[in-house]
Amino acid sequence: MEKESCIVLKHMDKSFGKHQILKDINIEVPYGDIYGMLGPSGCGKTTTVKIIAGISEATSGEVLLLNKRMPDLELMRQVGYMAQSDALYGDLSARENLVFFGQLYGIKEAELKERIEEVMEVVNLSQSLDTSVLNFSGGMKRRVSLAMTILHRPKVLILDEPTVGIDPLLRKNIWNELYQMTEKGTTILVTTHVMDEAEKCTHLSMMREGMLLAKGTPAEIQEQAGAKNLEEAFLYFSGEREEGEEVRL
Ligand SMILES: Nc1ncnc2c1ncn2[C@@H]1O[C@H](COP(=O)(O)OP(=O)(O)OP(=O)(O)O)[C@@H](O)[C@H]1O
């Protein structure tokens, strides 16, 4: 029997007032995937992932996470959501931020202490555990946010532009860590507007103006477009698509 998908969007629409932002979005994210949503600024990536995370609600259509309908407060505990802007308390240290967040999730004191050290190692910030976040660079804050997102070992990780402002070497480390997390069963959804990050995903959706242009593995998308790389493929699908038509792979 075919395994159910971790995230399913069926005919999902989203409007703000009279303005329709997302149009008939259909996506299935397999368990253990690193699924990428690729598209230019303003195409609707954040709106999509916020609906999946249960922070926002679709106007119509179906949104299933772990086979249950979203939004659902209990399900939200299984999700780690990292927004584009960092939600950190500047006057607290990294450790204090993590303790606060871990307590919200009900992680017991001894486990929390150990886990904080683990996650800060993942993002290569062990040396800065007790430094006030005010003194962190943008990239360091991004890394603390990532550490916070994975602290409670969520089954599903939703990362909105996770590596913006992070240098190439550390970006590589973070991607390695994401791969390892999928091997342990985590499913990861990541938004990006950077092609080389999209190439690292197991599956991808290409988006433009609130619609899906193409879906598949990066190789399938390139092949379908007859393109040398994802950038060319994106341009191909942007130009070739008839109004409202989704390219199926
Ligand atoms: N709360 C809101 N009310 C009205 N319009 C909104 C709201 N949130 C987003 N939008 C609009 O929805 C569209 C898609 O925005 P969204 O943030 O989802 O795009 P994005 O692809 O994530 O872009 P970026 O990478 O720049 O964040 C934009 O036109 C934006 O102005």
The ligand as a Gaussian input file, in Angstrom:
#p B3LYP/6-31G(d) Opt

LIG

0 1
 N       -1.885000      39.542000       5.935000
 C       -1.886000      39.896000       4.640000
 N       -2.823000      40.756000       4.161000
 C       -2.846000      41.107000       2.874000
 N       -1.960000      40.657000       1.945000
 C       -1.013000      39.827000       2.360000
 C       -0.917000      39.400000       3.726000
 N        0.124000      38.535000       3.840000
 C        0.669000      38.451000       2.596000
 N       -0.007000      39.214000       1.714000
 C        0.272000      39.339000       0.272000
 O        0.338000      38.028000      -0.264000
 C        1.308000      37.975000      -1.311000
 C        2.227000      36.809000      -1.057000
 O        3.045000      37.099000       0.080000
 P        4.011000      36.020000       0.725000
 O        4.652000      36.666000       1.905000
 O        3.284000      34.772000       0.931000
 O        5.081000      35.837000      -0.435000
 P        6.498000      35.141000      -0.418000
 O        6.586000      34.324000      -1.648000
 O        6.702000      34.447000       0.874000
 O        7.486000      36.376000      -0.528000
 P        8.842000      36.683000       0.306000
 O        9.844000      35.681000      -0.118000
 O        9.181000      38.079000      -0.091000
 O        8.452000      36.591000       1.732000
 C        1.979000      39.332000      -1.366000
 O        1.393000      40.075000      -2.407000
 C        1.649000      39.925000      -0.021000
 O        1.565000      41.335000      -0.115000

